Amino acid sequence: MPDSTIFVLGDNRDFSGDSRVWGFLPKKNLIGKAWIVAWSLDPGVPLKEFKRKLRQDRMFLRVK
């Protein structure tokens, strides 16, 4: 992935048009700014341990 692009995921998994469909998004095309952390997962914890993987202390916090 080039540094000038981002990978965007939709919020409706199989029914979202996102980077899985149309590829990487050039950063110059961004028109908004993140303002809240909806989900936060610990990349060091396996998915099968989902409850431990969730970083609940970071969820639904405002982005500074």
mmCIF file of the N, C-alpha and C atoms, coordinates in Angstrom:
data_MODEL
# 
_entry.id   MODEL 
# 
loop_
_atom_site.group_PDB 
_atom_site.id 
_atom_site.type_symbol 
_atom_site.label_atom_id 
_atom_site.label_alt_id 
_atom_site.label_comp_id 
_atom_site.label_asym_id 
_atom_site.label_entity_id 
_atom_site.label_seq_id 
_atom_site.pdbx_PDB_ins_code 
_atom_site.Cartn_x 
_atom_site.Cartn_y 
_atom_site.Cartn_z 
_atom_site.occupancy 
_atom_site.B_iso_or_equiv 
_atom_site.pdbx_formal_charge 
_atom_site.auth_seq_id 
_atom_site.auth_comp_id 
_atom_site.auth_asym_id 
_atom_site.auth_atom_id 
_atom_site.pdbx_PDB_model_num 
ATOM 1   N N  . MET A 1 1  ? 0.851   -1.173  0.000  1.00 0.00 ? 1  MET A N  1 
ATOM 2   C CA . MET A 1 1  ? 0.000   0.000   0.000  1.00 0.00 ? 1  MET A CA 1 
ATOM 3   C C  . MET A 1 1  ? 0.899   1.239   0.000  1.00 0.00 ? 1  MET A C  1 
ATOM 4   N N  . PRO A 1 2  ? 0.728   2.109   -0.949 1.00 0.00 ? 2  PRO A N  1 
ATOM 5   C CA . PRO A 1 2  ? 1.508   3.348   -0.993 1.00 0.00 ? 2  PRO A CA 1 
ATOM 6   C C  . PRO A 1 2  ? 1.188   4.257   0.205  1.00 0.00 ? 2  PRO A C  1 
ATOM 7   N N  . ASP A 1 3  ? 2.167   5.049   0.659  1.00 0.00 ? 3  ASP A N  1 
ATOM 8   C CA . ASP A 1 3  ? 1.969   5.966   1.791  1.00 0.00 ? 3  ASP A CA 1 
ATOM 9   C C  . ASP A 1 3  ? 0.907   7.022   1.521  1.00 0.00 ? 3  ASP A C  1 
ATOM 10  N N  . SER A 1 4  ? 0.629   7.287   0.276  1.00 0.00 ? 4  SER A N  1 
ATOM 11  C CA . SER A 1 4  ? -0.341  8.336   -0.070 1.00 0.00 ? 4  SER A CA 1 
ATOM 12  C C  . SER A 1 4  ? -1.775  7.810   -0.130 1.00 0.00 ? 4  SER A C  1 
ATOM 13  N N  . THR A 1 5  ? -1.990  6.562   0.330  1.00 0.00 ? 5  THR A N  1 
ATOM 14  C CA . THR A 1 5  ? -3.325  5.967   0.295  1.00 0.00 ? 5  THR A CA 1 
ATOM 15  C C  . THR A 1 5  ? -3.677  5.353   1.642  1.00 0.00 ? 5  THR A C  1 
ATOM 16  N N  . ILE A 1 6  ? -4.972  5.063   1.830  1.00 0.00 ? 6  ILE A N  1 
ATOM 17  C CA . ILE A 1 6  ? -5.436  4.344   3.016  1.00 0.00 ? 6  ILE A CA 1 
ATOM 18  C C  . ILE A 1 6  ? -6.382  3.242   2.572  1.00 0.00 ? 6  ILE A C  1 
ATOM 19  N N  . PHE A 1 7  ? -6.546  2.228   3.423  1.00 0.00 ? 7  PHE A N  1 
ATOM 20  C CA . PHE A 1 7  ? -7.479  1.140   3.186  1.00 0.00 ? 7  PHE A CA 1 
ATOM 21  C C  . PHE A 1 7  ? -8.721  1.436   4.018  1.00 0.00 ? 7  PHE A C  1 
ATOM 22  N N  . VAL A 1 8  ? -9.881  1.491   3.384  1.00 0.00 ? 8  VAL A N  1 
ATOM 23  C CA . VAL A 1 8  ? -11.127 1.877   4.045  1.00 0.00 ? 8  VAL A CA 1 
ATOM 24  C C  . VAL A 1 8  ? -12.054 0.671   4.129  1.00 0.00 ? 8  VAL A C  1 
ATOM 25  N N  . LEU A 1 9  ? -12.567 0.404   5.335  1.00 0.00 ? 9  LEU A N  1 
ATOM 26  C CA . LEU A 1 9  ? -13.544 -0.665  5.520  1.00 0.00 ? 9  LEU A CA 1 
ATOM 27  C C  . LEU A 1 9  ? -14.897 -0.067  5.839  1.00 0.00 ? 9  LEU A C  1 
ATOM 28  N N  . GLY A 1 10 ? -15.920 -0.622  5.223  1.00 0.00 ? 10 GLY A N  1 
ATOM 29  C CA . GLY A 1 10 ? -17.278 -0.182  5.511  1.00 0.00 ? 10 GLY A CA 1 
ATOM 30  C C  . GLY A 1 10 ? -17.779 -0.784  6.807  1.00 0.00 ? 10 GLY A C  1 
ATOM 31  N N  . ASP A 1 11 ? -18.927 -0.335  7.270  1.00 0.00 ? 11 ASP A N  1 
ATOM 32  C CA . ASP A 1 11 ? -19.446 -0.804  8.553  1.00 0.00 ? 11 ASP A CA 1 
ATOM 33  C C  . ASP A 1 11 ? -20.504 -1.896  8.416  1.00 0.00 ? 11 ASP A C  1 
ATOM 34  N N  . ASN A 1 12 ? -20.733 -2.377  7.215  1.00 0.00 ? 12 ASN A N  1 
ATOM 35  C CA . ASN A 1 12 ? -21.768 -3.391  7.026  1.00 0.00 ? 12 ASN A CA 1 
ATOM 36  C C  . ASN A 1 12 ? -21.203 -4.628  6.341  1.00 0.00 ? 12 ASN A C  1 
ATOM 37  N N  . ARG A 1 13 ? -20.013 -4.987  6.680  1.00 0.00 ? 13 ARG A N  1 
ATOM 38  C CA . ARG A 1 13 ? -19.266 -6.150  6.206  1.00 0.00 ? 13 ARG A CA 1 
ATOM 39  C C  . ARG A 1 13 ? -19.533 -6.523  4.751  1.00 0.00 ? 13 ARG A C  1 
ATOM 40  N N  . ASP A 1 14 ? -20.349 -7.518  4.507  1.00 0.00 ? 14 ASP A N  1 
ATOM 41  C CA . ASP A 1 14 ? -20.536 -8.033  3.148  1.00 0.00 ? 14 ASP A CA 1 
ATOM 42  C C  . ASP A 1 14 ? -21.344 -7.106  2.246  1.00 0.00 ? 14 ASP A C  1 
ATOM 43  N N  . PHE A 1 15 ? -21.977 -6.099  2.812  1.00 0.00 ? 15 PHE A N  1 
ATOM 44  C CA . PHE A 1 15 ? -22.828 -5.220  2.016  1.00 0.00 ? 15 PHE A CA 1 
ATOM 45  C C  . PHE A 1 15 ? -22.273 -3.808  1.898  1.00 0.00 ? 15 PHE A C  1 
ATOM 46  N N  . SER A 1 16 ? -20.985 -3.637  2.211  1.00 0.00 ? 16 SER A N  1 
ATOM 47  C CA . SER A 1 16 ? -20.359 -2.316  2.116  1.00 0.00 ? 16 SER A CA 1 
ATOM 48  C C  . SER A 1 16 ? -19.509 -2.215  0.862  1.00 0.00 ? 16 SER A C  1 
ATOM 49  N N  . GLY A 1 17 ? -19.619 -1.093  0.171  1.00 0.00 ? 17 GLY A N  1 
ATOM 50  C CA . GLY A 1 17 ? -18.693 -0.800  -0.910 1.00 0.00 ? 17 GLY A CA 1 
ATOM 51  C C  . GLY A 1 17 ? -17.495 -0.100  -0.284 1.00 0.00 ? 17 GLY A C  1 
ATOM 52  N N  . ASP A 1 18 ? -16.351 -0.756  -0.243 1.00 0.00 ? 18 ASP A N  1 
ATOM 53  C CA . ASP A 1 18 ? -15.186 -0.185  0.426  1.00 0.00 ? 18 ASP A CA 1 
ATOM 54  C C  . ASP A 1 18 ? -13.926 -0.592  -0.327 1.00 0.00 ? 18 ASP A C  1 
ATOM 55  N N  . SER A 1 19 ? -12.771 -0.483  0.307  1.00 0.00 ? 19 SER A N  1 
ATOM 56  C CA . SER A 1 19 ? -11.500 -0.766  -0.371 1.00 0.00 ? 19 SER A CA 1 
ATOM 57  C C  . SER A 1 19 ? -11.380 -2.202  -0.860 1.00 0.00 ? 19 SER A C  1 
ATOM 58  N N  . ARG A 1 20 ? -12.170 -3.115  -0.305 1.00 0.00 ? 20 ARG A N  1 
ATOM 59  C CA . ARG A 1 20 ? -12.154 -4.485  -0.816 1.00 0.00 ? 20 ARG A CA 1 
ATOM 60  C C  . ARG A 1 20 ? -12.752 -4.533  -2.215 1.00 0.00 ? 20 ARG A C  1 
ATOM 61  N N  . VAL A 1 21 ? -13.595 -3.554  -2.543 1.00 0.00 ? 21 VAL A N  1 
ATOM 62  C CA . VAL A 1 21 ? -14.254 -3.491  -3.845 1.00 0.00 ? 21 VAL A CA 1 
ATOM 63  C C  . VAL A 1 21 ? -13.506 -2.553  -4.788 1.00 0.00 ? 21 VAL A C  1 
ATOM 64  N N  . TRP A 1 22 ? -13.217 -1.310  -4.339 1.00 0.00 ? 22 TRP A N  1 
ATOM 65  C CA . TRP A 1 22 ? -12.657 -0.304  -5.236 1.00 0.00 ? 22 TRP A CA 1 
ATOM 66  C C  . TRP A 1 22 ? -11.200 0.039   -4.983 1.00 0.00 ? 22 TRP A C  1 
ATOM 67  N N  . GLY A 1 23 ? -10.531 -0.677  -4.079 1.00 0.00 ? 23 GLY A N  1 
ATOM 68  C CA . GLY A 1 23 ? -9.094  -0.480  -3.873 1.00 0.00 ? 23 GLY A CA 1 
ATOM 69  C C  . GLY A 1 23 ? -8.769  0.609   -2.858 1.00 0.00 ? 23 GLY A C  1 
ATOM 70  N N  . PHE A 1 24 ? -7.491  0.954   -2.784 1.00 0.00 ? 24 PHE A N  1 
ATOM 71  C CA . PHE A 1 24 ? -7.019  1.944   -1.819 1.00 0.00 ? 24 PHE A CA 1 
ATOM 72  C C  . PHE A 1 24 ? -7.547  3.341   -2.152 1.00 0.00 ? 24 PHE A C  1 
ATOM 73  N N  . LEU A 1 25 ? -7.781  4.128   -1.107 1.00 0.00 ? 25 LEU A N  1 
ATOM 74  C CA . LEU A 1 25 ? -8.277  5.492   -1.270 1.00 0.00 ? 25 LEU A CA 1 
ATOM 75  C C  . LEU A 1 25 ? -7.114  6.472   -1.182 1.00 0.00 ? 25 LEU A C  1 
ATOM 76  N N  . PRO A 1 26 ? -6.937  7.321   -2.202 1.00 0.00 ? 26 PRO A N  1 
ATOM 77  C CA . PRO A 1 26 ? -5.896  8.347   -2.102 1.00 0.00 ? 26 PRO A CA 1 
ATOM 78  C C  . PRO A 1 26 ? -6.222  9.312   -0.955 1.00 0.00 ? 26 PRO A C  1 
ATOM 79  N N  . LYS A 1 27 ? -5.227  9.634   -0.119 1.00 0.00 ? 27 LYS A N  1 
ATOM 80  C CA . LYS A 1 27 ? -5.451  10.534  1.018  1.00 0.00 ? 27 LYS A CA 1 
ATOM 81  C C  . LYS A 1 27 ? -5.963  11.893  0.574  1.00 0.00 ? 27 LYS A C  1 
ATOM 82  N N  . LYS A 1 28 ? -5.596  12.315  -0.633 1.00 0.00 ? 28 LYS A N  1 
ATOM 83  C CA . LYS A 1 28 ? -6.057  13.620  -1.116 1.00 0.00 ? 28 LYS A CA 1 
ATOM 84  C C  . LYS A 1 28 ? -7.577  13.651  -1.312 1.00 0.00 ? 28 LYS A C  1 
ATOM 85  N N  . ASN A 1 29 ? -8.226  12.469  -1.366 1.00 0.00 ? 29 ASN A N  1 
ATOM 86  C CA . ASN A 1 29 ? -9.675  12.396  -1.547 1.00 0.00 ? 29 ASN A CA 1 
ATOM 87  C C  . ASN A 1 29 ? -10.453 12.408  -0.234 1.00 0.00 ? 29 ASN A C  1 
ATOM 88  N N  . LEU A 1 30 ? -9.760  12.416  0.910  1.00 0.00 ? 30 LEU A N  1 
ATOM 89  C CA . LEU A 1 30 ? -10.460 12.446  2.198  1.00 0.00 ? 30 LEU A CA 1 
ATOM 90  C C  . LEU A 1 30 ? -11.142 13.792  2.380  1.00 0.00 ? 30 LEU A C  1 
ATOM 91  N N  . ILE A 1 31 ? -12.382 13.762  2.862  1.00 0.00 ? 31 ILE A N  1 
ATOM 92  C CA . ILE A 1 31 ? -13.104 15.016  3.071  1.00 0.00 ? 31 ILE A CA 1 
ATOM 93  C C  . ILE A 1 31 ? -13.552 15.192  4.519  1.00 0.00 ? 31 ILE A C  1 
ATOM 94  N N  . GLY A 1 32 ? -13.316 14.193  5.356  1.00 0.00 ? 32 GLY A N  1 
ATOM 95  C CA . GLY A 1 32 ? -13.733 14.273  6.750  1.00 0.00 ? 32 GLY A CA 1 
ATOM 96  C C  . GLY A 1 32 ? -12.585 13.955  7.679  1.00 0.00 ? 32 GLY A C  1 
ATOM 97  N N  . LYS A 1 33 ? -12.879 13.937  8.968  1.00 0.00 ? 33 LYS A N  1 
ATOM 98  C CA . LYS A 1 33 ? -11.879 13.653  9.977  1.00 0.00 ? 33 LYS A CA 1 
ATOM 99  C C  . LYS A 1 33 ? -12.500 12.730  11.021 1.00 0.00 ? 33 LYS A C  1 
ATOM 100 N N  . ALA A 1 34 ? -11.729 11.742  11.472 1.00 0.00 ? 34 ALA A N  1 
ATOM 101 C CA . ALA A 1 34 ? -12.213 10.842  12.526 1.00 0.00 ? 34 ALA A CA 1 
ATOM 102 C C  . ALA A 1 34 ? -12.467 11.645  13.795 1.00 0.00 ? 34 ALA A C  1 
ATOM 103 N N  . TRP A 1 35 ? -13.555 11.308  14.505 1.00 0.00 ? 35 TRP A N  1 
ATOM 104 C CA . TRP A 1 35 ? -13.851 12.028  15.736 1.00 0.00 ? 35 TRP A CA 1 
ATOM 105 C C  . TRP A 1 35 ? -14.145 11.095  16.902 1.00 0.00 ? 35 TRP A C  1 
ATOM 106 N N  . ILE A 1 36 ? -14.315 9.776   16.631 1.00 0.00 ? 36 ILE A N  1 
ATOM 107 C CA . ILE A 1 36 ? -14.597 8.830   17.705 1.00 0.00 ? 36 ILE A CA 1 
ATOM 108 C C  . ILE A 1 36 ? -13.997 7.461   17.355 1.00 0.00 ? 36 ILE A C  1 
ATOM 109 N N  . VAL A 1 37 ? -13.525 6.754   18.369 1.00 0.00 ? 37 VAL A N  1 
ATOM 110 C CA . VAL A 1 37 ? -13.044 5.379   18.201 1.00 0.00 ? 37 VAL A CA 1 
ATOM 111 C C  . VAL A 1 37 ? -14.240 4.472   18.468 1.00 0.00 ? 37 VAL A C  1 
ATOM 112 N N  . ALA A 1 38 ? -14.724 3.782   17.458 1.00 0.00 ? 38 ALA A N  1 
ATOM 113 C CA . ALA A 1 38 ? -15.875 2.909   17.642 1.00 0.00 ? 38 ALA A CA 1 
ATOM 114 C C  . ALA A 1 38 ? -15.439 1.538   18.151 1.00 0.00 ? 38 ALA A C  1 
ATOM 115 N N  . TRP A 1 39 ? -14.426 0.962   17.532 1.00 0.00 ? 39 TRP A N  1 
ATOM 116 C CA . TRP A 1 39 ? -13.914 -0.352  17.919 1.00 0.00 ? 39 TRP A CA 1 
ATOM 117 C C  . TRP A 1 39 ? -12.416 -0.258  18.096 1.00 0.00 ? 39 TRP A C  1 
ATOM 118 N N  . SER A 1 40 ? -11.896 -0.974  19.064 1.00 0.00 ? 40 SER A N  1 
ATOM 119 C CA . SER A 1 40 ? -10.459 -1.037  19.256 1.00 0.00 ? 40 SER A CA 1 
ATOM 120 C C  . SER A 1 40 ? -10.093 -2.473  19.636 1.00 0.00 ? 40 SER A C  1 
ATOM 121 N N  . LEU A 1 41 ? -9.276  -3.093  18.797 1.00 0.00 ? 41 LEU A N  1 
ATOM 122 C CA . LEU A 1 41 ? -8.864  -4.470  19.028 1.00 0.00 ? 41 LEU A CA 1 
ATOM 123 C C  . LEU A 1 41 ? -7.364  -4.525  19.245 1.00 0.00 ? 41 LEU A C  1 
ATOM 124 N N  . ASP A 1 42 ? -6.933  -5.403  20.151 1.00 0.00 ? 42 ASP A N  1 
ATOM 125 C CA . ASP A 1 42 ? -5.513  -5.593  20.433 1.00 0.00 ? 42 ASP A CA 1 
ATOM 126 C C  . ASP A 1 42 ? -4.939  -6.527  19.378 1.00 0.00 ? 42 ASP A C  1 
ATOM 127 N N  . PRO A 1 43 ? -4.025  -6.053  18.530 1.00 0.00 ? 43 PRO A N  1 
ATOM 128 C CA . PRO A 1 43 ? -3.486  -6.891  17.464 1.00 0.00 ? 43 PRO A CA 1 
ATOM 129 C C  . PRO A 1 43 ? -2.646  -8.054  17.977 1.00 0.00 ? 43 PRO A C  1 
ATOM 130 N N  . GLY A 1 44 ? -2.216  -8.018  19.237 1.00 0.00 ? 44 GLY A N  1 
ATOM 131 C CA . GLY A 1 44 ? -1.394  -9.085  19.796 1.00 0.00 ? 44 GLY A CA 1 
ATOM 132 C C  . GLY A 1 44 ? -2.182  -10.240 20.384 1.00 0.00 ? 44 GLY A C  1 
ATOM 133 N N  . VAL A 1 45 ? -3.514  -10.136 20.384 1.00 0.00 ? 45 VAL A N  1 
ATOM 134 C CA . VAL A 1 45 ? -4.368  -11.185 20.956 1.00 0.00 ? 45 VAL A CA 1 
ATOM 135 C C  . VAL A 1 45 ? -5.096  -11.890 19.824 1.00 0.00 ? 45 VAL A C  1 
ATOM 136 N N  . PRO A 1 46 ? -5.090  -13.241 19.810 1.00 0.00 ? 46 PRO A N  1 
ATOM 137 C CA . PRO A 1 46 ? -5.766  -13.972 18.731 1.00 0.00 ? 46 PRO A CA 1 
ATOM 138 C C  . PRO A 1 46 ? -7.278  -13.713 18.713 1.00 0.00 ? 46 PRO A C  1 
ATOM 139 N N  . LEU A 1 47 ? -7.853  -13.748 17.535 1.00 0.00 ? 47 LEU A N  1 
ATOM 140 C CA . LEU A 1 47 ? -9.287  -13.488 17.364 1.00 0.00 ? 47 LEU A CA 1 
ATOM 141 C C  . LEU A 1 47 ? -10.148 -14.465 18.163 1.00 0.00 ? 47 LEU A C  1 
ATOM 142 N N  . LYS A 1 48 ? -9.678  -15.697 18.349 1.00 0.00 ? 48 LYS A N  1 
ATOM 143 C CA . LYS A 1 48 ? -10.466 -16.686 19.099 1.00 0.00 ? 48 LYS A CA 1 
ATOM 144 C C  . LYS A 1 48 ? -10.647 -16.276 20.562 1.00 0.00 ? 48 LYS A C  1 
ATOM 145 N N  . GLU A 1 49 ? -9.831  -15.332 21.049 1.00 0.00 ? 49 GLU A N  1 
ATOM 146 C CA . GLU A 1 49 ? -9.963  -14.800 22.408 1.00 0.00 ? 49 GLU A CA 1 
ATOM 147 C C  . GLU A 1 49 ? -10.565 -13.393 22.325 1.00 0.00 ? 49 GLU A C  1 
ATOM 148 N N  . PHE A 1 50 ? -11.717 -13.306 21.673 1.00 0.00 ? 50 PHE A N  1 
ATOM 149 C CA . PHE A 1 50 ? -12.300 -12.010 21.319 1.00 0.00 ? 50 PHE A CA 1 
ATOM 150 C C  . PHE A 1 50 ? -12.547 -11.106 22.528 1.00 0.00 ? 50 PHE A C  1 
ATOM 151 N N  . LYS A 1 51 ? -13.044 -11.664 23.631 1.00 0.00 ? 51 LYS A N  1 
ATOM 152 C CA . LYS A 1 51 ? -13.315 -10.819 24.807 1.00 0.00 ? 51 LYS A CA 1 
ATOM 153 C C  . LYS A 1 51 ? -12.042 -10.161 25.319 1.00 0.00 ? 51 LYS A C  1 
ATOM 154 N N  . ARG A 1 52 ? -10.933 -10.875 25.283 1.00 0.00 ? 52 ARG A N  1 
ATOM 155 C CA . ARG A 1 52 ? -9.660  -10.306 25.719 1.00 0.00 ? 52 ARG A CA 1 
ATOM 156 C C  . ARG A 1 52 ? -9.074  -9.387  24.656 1.00 0.00 ? 52 ARG A C  1 
ATOM 157 N N  . LYS A 1 53 ? -9.422  -9.654  23.384 1.00 0.00 ? 53 LYS A N  1 
ATOM 158 C CA . LYS A 1 53 ? -8.924  -8.859  22.267 1.00 0.00 ? 53 LYS A CA 1 
ATOM 159 C C  . LYS A 1 53 ? -9.516  -7.444  22.259 1.00 0.00 ? 53 LYS A C  1 
ATOM 160 N N  . LEU A 1 54 ? -10.754 -7.310  22.707 1.00 0.00 ? 54 LEU A N  1 
ATOM 161 C CA . LEU A 1 54 ? -11.413 -5.998  22.748 1.00 0.00 ? 54 LEU A CA 1 
ATOM 162 C C  . LEU A 1 54 ? -10.709 -5.081  23.742 1.00 0.00 ? 54 LEU A C  1 
ATOM 163 N N  . ARG A 1 55 ? -10.371 -3.891  23.294 1.00 0.00 ? 55 ARG A N  1 
ATOM 164 C CA . ARG A 1 55 ? -9.788  -2.892  24.194 1.00 0.00 ? 55 ARG A CA 1 
ATOM 165 C C  . ARG A 1 55 ? -10.910 -1.929  24.579 1.00 0.00 ? 55 ARG A C  1 
ATOM 166 N N  . GLN A 1 56 ? -11.735 -2.380  25.531 1.00 0.00 ? 56 GLN A N  1 
ATOM 167 C CA . GLN A 1 56 ? -12.931 -1.636  25.905 1.00 0.00 ? 56 GLN A CA 1 
ATOM 168 C C  . GLN A 1 56 ? -12.620 -0.264  26.477 1.00 0.00 ? 56 GLN A C  1 
ATOM 169 N N  . ASP A 1 57 ? -11.444 -0.083  27.059 1.00 0.00 ? 57 ASP A N  1 
ATOM 170 C CA . ASP A 1 57 ? -11.086 1.210   27.627 1.00 0.00 ? 57 ASP A CA 1 
ATOM 171 C C  . ASP A 1 57 ? -10.874 2.276   26.550 1.00 0.00 ? 57 ASP A C  1 
ATOM 172 N N  . ARG A 1 58 ? -10.720 1.857   25.289 1.00 0.00 ? 58 ARG A N  1 
ATOM 173 C CA . ARG A 1 58 ? -10.526 2.812   24.191 1.00 0.00 ? 58 ARG A CA 1 
ATOM 174 C C  . ARG A 1 58 ? -11.793 3.016   23.357 1.00 0.00 ? 58 ARG A C  1 
ATOM 175 N N  . MET A 1 59 ? -12.784 2.158   23.542 1.00 0.00 ? 59 MET A N  1 
ATOM 176 C CA . MET A 1 59 ? -13.971 2.212   22.692 1.00 0.00 ? 59 MET A CA 1 
ATOM 177 C C  . MET A 1 59 ? -14.854 3.416   23.039 1.00 0.00 ? 59 MET A C  1 
ATOM 178 N N  . PHE A 1 60 ? -15.338 4.059   22.008 1.00 0.00 ? 60 PHE A N  1 
ATOM 179 C CA . PHE A 1 60 ? -16.264 5.197   22.093 1.00 0.00 ? 60 PHE A CA 1 
ATOM 180 C C  . PHE A 1 60 ? -15.645 6.424   22.756 1.00 0.00 ? 60 PHE A C  1 
ATOM 181 N N  . LEU A 1 61 ? -14.316 6.552   22.610 1.00 0.00 ? 61 LEU A N  1 
ATOM 182 C CA . LEU A 1 61 ? -13.636 7.752   23.076 1.00 0.00 ? 61 LEU A CA 1 
ATOM 183 C C  . LEU A 1 61 ? -13.462 8.715   21.911 1.00 0.00 ? 61 LEU A C  1 
ATOM 184 N N  . ARG A 1 62 ? -13.473 9.996   22.209 1.00 0.00 ? 62 ARG A N  1 
ATOM 185 C CA . ARG A 1 62 ? -13.246 11.008  21.173 1.00 0.00 ? 62 ARG A CA 1 
ATOM 186 C C  . ARG A 1 62 ? -11.799 10.975  20.739 1.00 0.00 ? 62 ARG A C  1 
ATOM 187 N N  . VAL A 1 63 ? -11.565 11.153  19.460 1.00 0.00 ? 63 VAL A N  1 
ATOM 188 C CA . VAL A 1 63 ? -10.209 11.246  18.905 1.00 0.00 ? 63 VAL A CA 1 
ATOM 189 C C  . VAL A 1 63 ? -9.700  12.648  19.144 1.00 0.00 ? 63 VAL A C  1 
ATOM 190 N N  . LYS A 1 64 ? -8.491  12.757  19.673 1.00 0.00 ? 64 LYS A N  1 
ATOM 191 C CA . LYS A 1 64 ? -7.909  14.087  19.947 1.00 0.00 ? 64 LYS A CA 1 
ATOM 192 C C  . LYS A 1 64 ? -7.260  14.655  18.723 1.00 0.00 ? 64 LYS A C  1 
# 
